[in-house]
Amino acid sequence: MNSPHYILLPANPLFIAASISLAFLLNLLPWGHWVGVPDFVALVLVFWSIHQPRKVGIGIAFMMGLLMDVHDATLLGENALSYTLLSYFSIMIHRRVLWFKMGTQAAHVLPLLLFMQAVQLVIRMLVSGKFPGWMYFLESLVAAALWPVVSAILLAPQRRAIDRDDTRPI
């Protein structure tokens, strides 16, 4: 209770677009299929769906899912469906999650990411019939562990100065 609550500035739509684009570029790197590397697009979509549900919603999640489907050469709509469901459930719990501290927020985000991966796994198993192993879900654990870092980075441009100066407008 000792930590102050900051009033955040409005999120810049260009910054939101740049962060989603950077997450997509991080997913394009060749490390994307290594075990434990998180899905950065999913992590950023969850963040913006929780913090700015009116600006980043299901439509953007669907478009990013289609882009990831094309990049991964997976069944068209696999990532689109999982990102859409991820965004929907993130928007459903966004008011509750914002009341908690970062560790508890990460605990709320983890089931969302696990559900997204479970949807992808079911679709892949229906198509190919191969189970990739339980290490497949490690990427959700890593993404949930990165939640405080991603939150700090993406909220940084919106934070007001603690020591307000009267000559500065905000």
C-alpha positions in Angstrom: 0.0 0.0 0.0 3.0 2.3 0.3 3.6 2.4 -3.5 2.0 5.5 -5.0 -0.6 5.1 -7.8 0.3 7.1 -10.8 -2.1 8.9 -13.1 -1.0 7.8 -16.5 -1.0 10.0 -19.6 -3.2 8.8 -22.6 -1.5 6.2 -24.7 -0.2 7.4 -28.0 -1.7 5.4 -30.8 1.6 5.6 -32.7 3.4 4.1 -29.7 0.9 1.3 -29.5 1.4 0.5 -33.2 5.2 0.7 -32.9 5.1 -1.7 -29.9 2.9 -4.2 -31.8 5.2 -3.9 -34.8 8.3 -4.4 -32.8 6.8 -7.5 -31.1 6.0 -8.8 -34.6 9.6 -8.2 -35.7 10.8 -10.1 -32.6 8.6 -13.0 -33.6 10.1 -12.9 -37.1 13.6 -13.6 -35.7 14.8 -17.2 -36.3 14.7 -18.0 -32.6 10.9 -18.1 -32.7 10.7 -21.9 -32.8 13.1 -22.5 -29.9 11.7 -24.0 -26.7 10.9 -21.3 -24.2 11.0 -18.3 -26.5 7.7 -16.4 -25.8 5.3 -15.2 -28.4 6.0 -11.5 -28.2 2.9 -10.6 -30.2 0.6 -12.4 -27.8 2.3 -10.8 -24.8 2.0 -7.3 -26.3 -1.6 -8.0 -27.4 -2.5 -9.0 -23.8 -0.8 -6.0 -22.4 -2.7 -3.5 -24.7 -6.0 -5.4 -24.4 -5.7 -5.0 -20.7 -4.5 -1.4 -20.6 -6.2 0.0 -23.7 -9.1 -2.2 -24.6 -10.8 0.5 -26.7 -7.7 1.0 -28.9 -6.4 -2.6 -29.2 -9.1 -5.2 -29.4 -10.2 -8.3 -31.2 -9.8 -6.8 -34.7 -6.1 -6.0 -34.3 -5.6 -9.4 -32.6 -7.2 -11.1 -35.6 -5.0 -9.2 -38.1 -1.9 -9.9 -36.2 -2.9 -13.6 -36.0 -3.3 -13.7 -39.8 0.2 -12.1 -40.2 1.7 -14.7 -37.8 -0.1 -17.5 -39.7 1.5 -16.3 -42.9 4.9 -16.0 -41.3 4.8 -19.4 -39.6 3.2 -21.1 -42.6 0.7 -22.7 -40.3 -2.9 -23.5 -41.0 -4.5 -20.1 -42.0 -6.5 -18.9 -39.0 -4.8 -20.9 -36.3 -3.0 -17.9 -34.7 -5.8 -15.6 -35.7 -8.3 -17.7 -33.7 -6.0 -18.0 -30.7 -5.1 -14.3 -30.6 -8.7 -13.4 -31.0 -9.7 -15.5 -28.0 -6.7 -14.2 -26.1 -7.7 -10.6 -26.7 -11.4 -11.3 -25.9 -10.5 -12.9 -22.5 -8.0 -10.2 -21.8 -10.6 -7.5 -22.3 -13.0 -9.5 -20.1 -10.7 -9.4 -17.1 -9.0 -6.0 -17.8 -10.6 -4.1 -15.0 -9.8 -6.7 -12.4 -6.2 -7.2 -13.4 -5.3 -3.5 -13.2 -6.0 -3.5 -9.4 -3.2 -6.0 -8.7 0.5 -5.6 -8.4 2.8 -6.9 -11.2 3.3 -10.4 -9.7 -0.4 -11.0 -9.4 -1.0 -9.5 -12.8 1.5 -12.1 -14.2 -0.5 -14.8 -12.4 -3.7 -13.6 -14.1 -2.0 -13.4 -17.5 -0.5 -16.9 -17.3 -3.8 -18.8 -17.7 -4.7 -16.6 -20.7 -1.4 -17.5 -22.4 -1.7 -21.1 -21.6 -5.2 -21.2 -23.0 -4.0 -19.5 -26.2 -1.3 -22.2 -26.5 -3.8 -25.0 -25.8 -6.0 -23.7 -28.6 -3.0 -23.7 -31.0 -2.1 -27.2 -29.8 -5.6 -28.6 -30.4 -5.6 -27.2 -33.9 -2.1 -28.6 -34.7 -3.0 -32.0 -33.3 -6.2 -32.1 -35.3 -4.2 -31.4 -38.5 -1.0 -33.3 -37.9 -1.8 -35.7 -35.0 1.6 -35.0 -33.4 2.0 -33.9 -29.8 5.1 -31.6 -29.4 5.6 -32.5 -25.7 5.0 -30.7 -22.4 7.9 -28.3 -23.0 5.7 -26.6 -25.5 4.0 -24.8 -22.7 7.2 -23.4 -21.4 6.8 -20.3 -23.6 3.8 -19.2 -21.6 5.7 -19.5 -18.3 8.5 -17.4 -19.8 6.0 -14.8 -21.1 4.3 -14.5 -17.7 7.7 -14.1 -16.1 8.4 -11.3 -18.6 5.1 -9.5 -17.8 6.6 -7.1 -15.2 9.4 -6.1 -17.6 7.1 -5.7 -20.6 4.7 -3.7 -18.4 7.4 -1.3 -17.2 8.7 -0.7 -20.7 5.3 -0.2 -22.3 4.0 2.0 -19.5 7.1 4.2 -19.4 6.0 6.8 -21.9 2.7 7.3 -20.1 4.0 7.9 -16.6 4.0 11.4 -15.2 6.9 12.8 -13.4 6.9 12.2 -9.6 8.3 15.6 -8.8 6.0 17.8 -10.8 7.5 21.1 -12.0 5.1 24.1 -12.3 6.8 25.2 -15.6 6.1 21.8 -17.2 2.5 21.4 -18.5 2.1 17.8 -17.4 
